[in-house]
Amino acid sequence: MSGRAPASMRDVTRLAWPAILSFVLNNGYRINDQFWVQGLGAHAQAAIAACTFLLITNFGLIYLVAGGALPLVARATGARDPEARDCAVRHAILASLLLAVVVGFCGHAAMPQIAAWMGLEGAEAVATVDYMRAIYLGILPLALAPLVDNVFIAMGETRVPMALQIAAVCTNLVLNPILIYGAGLGIAGAAWATVASRALTVLIGFTLLHGRYGVSLRPRGMPSFRLARTIVEKGTPLGLSILAYAAVYQVLFALVLARLTTDVRAGLGIGFNAFESISFPFFLGVALAGSSLVGRNLGASDPAGALLAVRNSRRLGHITGLAFTLLFLVGGPVVAPLYSSDPAVIRETVGYVQVLAFSQFFVAMETVNEKVLQGAGHTRPILWISTFGNLLRIPLAWVLAISLGWAGHGVWWAINVTTWLKAWLFHREVQRGRWLH
């Protein structure tokens, strides 16, 4: 167990780079899916875009537990209390298992209705239902994987999740073409490749937690309702903010994007999965490194160390945000043709990427400051800031895309403006300093 956690720029970087690589690899599942389904047609590319936000919805539900476990494990680690750490992990595992059963059953049953509500039709709707039903049947490892990652990160260990993701993404890369084309499963094969890869990650992760890090996973007596409630209370604002984010995109699909062309939706899917699936993990890796340092220093009663972690994680966030602004501006025309040969889809993808370039610095700042609050266990402001900013996207996107006729670019600029607002609100909340107490 660690106690006080050094929080220099070097320490943040040391923790951040394995986390960054881990999250990049974690998003490699969606990149793989977006790449390999291109042989099935534009409807499959568009379906992956729709599925992306359904997967984020699932993640939001799962994060009700995984997000709440991180600050508790981090503080227990900082306080050198392995019994409290292990108890939190065990309760989080049990809650994740129960949650997976409910989400899997409800999601599988409701998928046709969800696809219809999102305004999806024809082959695009069928492909979306096929992919997501396979995901819901294999939901258990998908529910446990974020918890495993968060436990390691909270303990200040980011290299193990990185190694696990390398193994899992390599497995996914091999399985995707085999199951999609070789086994003839079509787009559902991509989903089953993801499930199998996550199952490998979870199995190895739990083995390492118990065998190498001494985390006791065996149940001891009756579960504590009070501890389970604390985990869920800490995780609920985080999970609900993710759910609000995903719900907003589903509403955008139903009210705005469904009125636009398939090329626009395919461009969104490729841009989101091939570009933002690379940039956001960089921001998240830096942010969670800061979150771990904040939580452990507060657990060790060192608020000065927590403030130093905030300052240096922000500095590293500034650097990564500016770097991706430039990469988005330059890389769109280069990378988009790798994912589609359709000129209209390429045009929409490049438009999405180059417009979203102007929010990358602010996404980095939003993420870093949000995770400061998570690491401190001060999670309630996360819900209202994220929900308010994301909901604002719906009327703004309608006005710009439909009323003013900007089409896809109207949606993309609505995303930019609301991202700038959220970044400022999160920065202001951290500056208030209430999370220190």
C-alpha positions in Angstrom: 0.0 0.0 0.0 1.3 3.4 -0.9 0.4 6.2 1.5 1.2 9.7 0.3 1.6 9.9 -3.5 4.2 12.2 -5.1 2.5 14.4 -7.7 5.2 16.1 -9.7 4.9 16.5 -13.5 7.1 13.5 -13.8 4.9 11.4 -11.5 1.7 12.4 -13.4 3.4 11.5 -16.7 4.6 8.2 -15.3 1.1 7.2 -14.3 -0.5 8.7 -17.3 1.3 7.1 -20.3 0.3 3.5 -19.4 -3.2 4.6 -18.7 -3.3 6.4 -22.1 -2.1 3.4 -24.0 -4.6 1.2 -22.1 -7.5 3.5 -23.0 -6.4 3.8 -26.6 -6.3 0.0 -26.8 -9.6 -0.2 -25.0 -11.2 1.9 -27.7 -9.4 -0.3 -30.2 -12.5 -2.5 -30.1 -14.6 0.2 -31.8 -11.9 1.1 -34.2 -11.5 -2.6 -35.2 -15.3 -2.9 -35.6 -15.5 0.3 -37.7 -12.7 -1.0 -40.0 -13.7 -4.6 -40.4 -17.5 -4.0 -41.1 -16.8 -1.8 -44.1 -17.0 -4.9 -46.3 -20.7 -5.3 -45.2 -21.7 -1.9 -46.6 -22.4 1.7 -45.6 -25.4 0.5 -43.5 -23.0 -1.4 -41.3 -20.8 1.6 -40.9 -23.8 3.7 -39.9 -25.0 0.9 -37.5 -21.7 0.9 -35.7 -22.2 4.7 -35.2 -25.6 4.1 -33.6 -24.2 1.2 -31.5 -21.4 3.3 -30.2 -23.8 5.5 -28.2 -25.8 2.5 -27.0 -22.5 1.0 -25.8 -21.8 4.3 -24.0 -25.2 4.0 -22.4 -24.3 0.5 -21.2 -21.0 1.9 -19.9 -22.9 4.6 -18.0 -25.0 2.0 -16.2 -21.9 -0.1 -15.4 -20.0 3.0 -14.1 -22.6 3.5 -11.4 -20.5 0.9 -9.6 -17.0 1.1 -11.2 -16.9 4.9 -10.8 -17.8 4.8 -7.2 -15.2 2.1 -6.4 -12.3 4.3 -7.6 -12.3 7.0 -4.9 -12.9 4.4 -2.1 -10.1 2.2 -3.2 -7.8 5.2 -3.8 -8.4 6.6 -0.3 -8.0 3.2 1.4 -4.7 2.8 -0.5 -3.5 6.2 0.6 -4.5 5.5 4.2 -2.7 2.1 4.1 -5.8 0.2 4.9 -5.9 -3.1 2.8 -8.9 -4.4 4.6 -11.0 -1.4 3.6 -9.6 -1.6 0.0 -10.5 -5.3 -0.3 -13.9 -4.9 1.2 -14.7 -2.1 -1.3 -13.5 -4.3 -4.2 -15.6 -7.3 -3.2 -18.8 -5.2 -2.8 -18.2 -3.5 -6.2 -17.8 -6.9 -7.9 -21.1 -8.2 -6.4 -22.9 -5.0 -7.4 -21.5 -5.2 -10.9 -22.7 -8.8 -11.3 -26.2 -7.9 -10.3 -26.2 -4.9 -12.6 -25.0 -6.9 -15.5 -27.9 -9.4 -15.3 -30.5 -6.6 -15.3 -28.9 -4.6 -18.1 -28.3 -7.7 -20.2 -31.9 -8.9 -19.9 -33.6 -5.6 -20.4 -31.3 -4.5 -23.3 -31.7 -7.7 -25.2 -35.5 -7.6 -25.0 -35.9 -3.9 -25.8 -33.4 -3.6 -28.7 -35.9 -3.6 -31.6 -37.9 -0.8 -29.9 -34.7 1.1 -29.1 -33.6 1.0 -32.8 -37.0 2.2 -33.9 -37.0 5.0 -31.4 -33.6 6.2 -32.7 -35.2 6.5 -36.1 -33.2 3.7 -37.7 -34.8 1.8 -40.6 -34.1 -1.1 -42.9 -30.7 -2.7 -43.1 -29.2 -0.1 -40.7 -31.8 -1.0 -38.0 -31.4 -4.8 -38.5 -27.6 -4.5 -38.2 -27.9 -2.4 -35.0 -30.2 -4.9 -33.3 -28.0 -7.9 -34.3 -24.8 -6.2 -32.9 -26.4 -5.0 -29.7 -28.2 -8.3 -28.9 -24.9 -10.1 -29.0 -23.4 -7.5 -26.7 -26.3 -8.0 -24.2 -25.9 -11.7 -24.2 -22.2 -11.4 -23.3 -22.6 -8.4 -21.0 -21.0 -9.9 -17.9 -17.3 -9.4 -18.8 -18.1 -6.0 -20.3 -19.5 -5.0 -16.8 -16.5 -6.2 -14.9 -13.8 -4.9 -17.2 -14.1 -1.2 -16.2 -14.1 -2.2 -12.5 -10.9 -4.1 -12.9 -9.2 -1.2 -14.6 -10.4 1.3 -12.0 -9.2 -0.8 -9.1 -5.7 -1.0 -10.5 -5.7 2.8 -11.3 -6.9 3.6 -7.8 -4.0 1.7 -6.4 -1.6 3.7 -8.6 -0.9 0.8 -10.9 -1.5 1.7 -14.6 0.8 -0.7 -16.3 -1.2 -3.8 -15.6 -4.4 -2.5 -17.3 -2.2 -1.5 -20.3 -0.8 -5.0 -20.6 -4.2 -6.5 -20.3 -5.5 -4.3 -23.0 -2.7 -5.2 -25.4 -3.6 -8.9 -25.0 -7.3 -8.2 -25.4 -7.1 -5.9 -28.4 -4.8 -8.3 -30.2 -7.3 -11.1 -29.6 -10.1 -8.8 -30.8 -8.1 -8.0 -34.0 -7.7 -11.6 -34.8 -11.3 -12.6 -34.0 -13.1 -9.8 -35.9 -12.5 -11.0 -39.4 -12.9 -14.7 -38.4 -16.3 -14.2 -36.8 -17.6 -11.5 -39.2 -16.7 -13.2 -42.5 -15.2 -16.6 -41.7 -18.0 -17.8 -39.4 -20.6 -15.8 -41.4 -21.9 -14.0 -38.3 -21.8 -10.6 -40.0 -21.9 -7.6 -37.7 -22.8 -9.7 -34.7 -19.4 -11.4 -35.1 -17.8 -8.0 -34.2 -19.8 -7.9 -31.0 -18.8 -11.5 -30.0 -15.2 -10.7 -30.7 -15.4 -7.8 -28.2 -17.1 -10.0 -25.6 -14.5 -12.8 -25.9 -11.6 -10.2 -25.7 -13.1 -8.6 -22.6 -13.6 -11.9 -20.9 -9.8 -12.6 -21.3 -9.0 -9.2 -19.7 -11.3 -9.8 -16.7 -10.0 -13.3 -16.0 -6.4 -12.3 -16.0 -7.1 -9.1 -14.1 -8.8 -10.8 -11.2 -6.0 -13.4 -11.1 -3.4 -10.7 -10.8 -5.3 -8.7 -8.2 -5.5 -11.7 -6.0 -2.2 -13.4 -6.7 0.2 -10.5 -7.1 -1.4 -7.6 -5.3 -2.9 -9.5 -2.4 -6.5 -8.3 -2.9 -8.8 -10.7 -1.1 -11.7 -11.4 -3.4 -13.4 -14.2 -1.4 -16.6 -13.1 0.3 -16.5 -12.6 4.1 -19.8 -12.8 5.8 -22.9 -10.9 4.7 -22.5 -8.0 2.3 -22.7 -4.5 3.9 -25.6 -2.5 2.6 -24.1 0.7 3.9 -20.8 0.1 1.9 -22.7 -0.9 -1.2 -24.8 2.3 -0.9 -21.7 4.4 -0.5 -20.1 3.0 -3.7 -23.3 3.6 -5.7 -23.7 7.1 -4.2 -20.2 8.0 -5.3 -20.7 6.4 -8.7 -24.2 7.6 -9.5 -23.4 11.1 -10.5 -20.6 9.7 -12.8 -22.8 7.0 -14.3 -25.8 9.3 -14.8 -23.6 12.0 -16.5 -22.4 9.3 -18.9 -26.0 8.1 -19.5 -27.1 11.7 -20.1 -24.3 12.1 -22.7 -25.3 8.9 -24.5 -29.0 9.7 -24.3 -28.4 13.1 -25.9 -26.7 11.4 -28.9 -29.6 9.0 -29.1 -32.1 11.9 -29.1 -29.9 13.6 -31.7 -30.1 10.5 -33.9 -33.9 10.5 -33.5 -34.6 14.2 -33.9 -31.8 15.5 -36.1 -29.4 12.9 -37.6 -32.3 10.7 -38.8 -33.4 13.7 -40.9 -30.0 13.9 -42.6 -28.3 11.4 -44.9 -26.7 8.0 -44.2 -23.4 9.6 -45.2 -23.6 12.0 -42.3 -24.3 9.3 -39.8 -21.5 7.1 -41.3 -19.2 10.1 -41.1 -20.1 10.5 -37.4 -19.4 6.9 -36.7 -16.0 6.9 -38.4 -15.0 10.3 -37.0 -16.0 9.3 -33.5 -14.5 5.8 -33.5 -11.4 6.4 -35.6 -10.4 9.9 -34.2 -12.0 10.6 -30.9 -11.4 7.1 -29.8 -7.7 8.0 -30.0 -7.8 11.5 -28.6 -10.1 11.0 -25.7 -8.1 8.1 -24.2 -5.1 10.5 -24.0 -7.2 13.0 -22.1 -8.7 10.3 -19.9 -5.3 8.7 -19.1 -3.9 12.1 -17.9 -7.1 12.8 -16.0 -7.2 9.4 -14.2 -3.6 9.7 -13.3 -4.5 13.0 -11.6 -7.6 11.4 -10.1 -5.6 8.6 -8.5 -3.0 11.0 -7.1 -5.7 13.3 -5.7 -7.6 10.4 -4.0 -4.4 8.9 -2.5 -3.1 12.2 -1.2 -6.4 13.1 0.4 -6.5 9.6 1.9 -3.0 10.3 3.3 -4.2 13.8 4.7 -2.0 15.7 2.3 -4.1 18.4 0.6 -1.0 20.2 -0.7 -0.1 17.0 -2.6 -3.6 16.8 -4.0 -3.4 20.4 -5.3 0.0 19.7 -6.9 -1.6 16.7 -8.7 -4.3 19.1 -10.0 -1.8 21.6 -11.3 0.4 19.1 -13.1 -2.4 17.0 -14.6 -3.8 20.3 -16.0 -0.4 21.1 -17.5 -0.2 17.7 -19.2 -3.8 18.1 -20.3 -3.0 21.4 -22.0 -0.2 19.8 -24.0 -2.2 16.8 -25.2 -5.3 19.0 -26.0 -3.3 21.3 -28.3 -1.5 18.4 -29.9 -4.8 16.7 -30.9 -6.2 20.0 -32.2 -3.4 20.0 -34.8 -3.7 16.3 -35.5 -7.4 16.5 -36.2 -6.9 19.4 -38.6 -4.2 17.7 -40.6 -5.2 14.0 -40.2 -8.8 14.0 -41.3 -8.2 13.8 -45.1 -5.4 11.3 -44.6 -7.2 8.8 -42.4 -10.8 9.0 -43.6 -10.2 7.1 -46.9 -8.8 4.1 -44.9 -12.4 3.5 -43.5 -14.5 4.1 -46.6 -14.1 4.4 -50.4 -17.4 6.3 -50.7 -16.6 10.0 -51.5 -19.7 11.3 -49.7 -18.8 9.4 -46.5 -15.2 10.6 -46.7 -16.4 14.2 -47.1 -18.6 14.0 -44.1 -15.9 12.3 -42.0 -13.4 14.9 -42.8 -15.9 17.7 -42.0 -16.7 16.1 -38.6 -13.0 15.7 -37.7 -11.9 19.2 -38.7 -14.8 20.9 -37.0 -14.3 18.9 -33.8 -10.6 19.9 -33.8 -11.6 23.2 -32.2 -12.9 21.5 -29.1 -10.1 19.0 -28.4 -8.2 21.4 -26.0 -11.4 22.0 -24.1 -12.3 18.3 -24.0 -8.9 17.7 -22.3 -9.6 20.4 -19.7 -13.2 19.1 -19.1 -11.9 15.6 -18.5 -9.0 16.5 -16.2 -11.1 18.7 -13.9 -14.0 16.2 -13.9 -11.6 13.4 -12.7 -10.2 15.6 -10.0 -13.7 15.7 -8.5 -14.0 12.0 -9.0 -10.7 11.2 -7.3 -11.8 13.4 -4.3 -15.2 11.6 -4.1 -16.9 15.0 -4.8 -19.0 13.7 -7.6 -22.3 15.5 -7.4 -21.3 18.6 -9.4 -20.2 16.2 -12.3 -23.8 15.2 -12.8 -25.3 18.7 -13.2 -22.5 20.2 -15.2 -22.4 17.3 -17.7 -26.1 16.9 -18.0 -26.7 20.6 -18.5 -24.0 20.9 -21.1 -25.0 17.8 -23.0 -28.8 18.5 -23.0 -28.1 21.9 -24.5 -26.7 20.2 -27.6 -30.2 19.0 -28.6 -31.9 22.4 -29.3 -28.6 24.0 -30.5 -28.1 21.1 -33.0 -31.7 21.4 -34.2 -31.3 25.1 -34.8 -28.0 24.9 -36.6 -28.5 21.6 -38.5 -32.2 21.8 -39.5 -33.4 25.4 -39.1 -30.3 27.1 -40.5 -29.6 24.2 -42.9 -26.0 23.5 -41.8 -26.7 19.7 -41.9 -24.0 17.7 -40.2 -21.8 20.7 -39.6 -24.6 22.2 -37.5 -24.5 19.2 -35.2 -20.7 19.3 -35.0 -20.6 23.0 -34.0 -23.3 22.4 -31.4 -20.9 19.8 -29.9 -18.1 22.3 -29.9 -20.0 25.2 -28.2 -21.3 23.0 -25.4 -17.9 21.4 -24.8 -16.4 24.9 -24.3 -19.2 25.6 -21.7 -18.6 22.4 -19.8 -14.9 22.9 -19.7 -15.3 26.3 -18.1 -17.9 25.1 -15.5 -15.7 22.1 -14.4 -12.6 24.4 -14.1 -14.6 26.8 -11.9 -15.9 24.0 -9.7 -12.3 22.7 -9.1 -11.1 26.2 -8.4 -13.7 26.6 -5.6 -11.8 23.9 -3.6 -14.8 22.3 -1.9 -13.5 18.9 -2.9 -10.5 19.3 -0.6 -12.7 18.8 2.5 
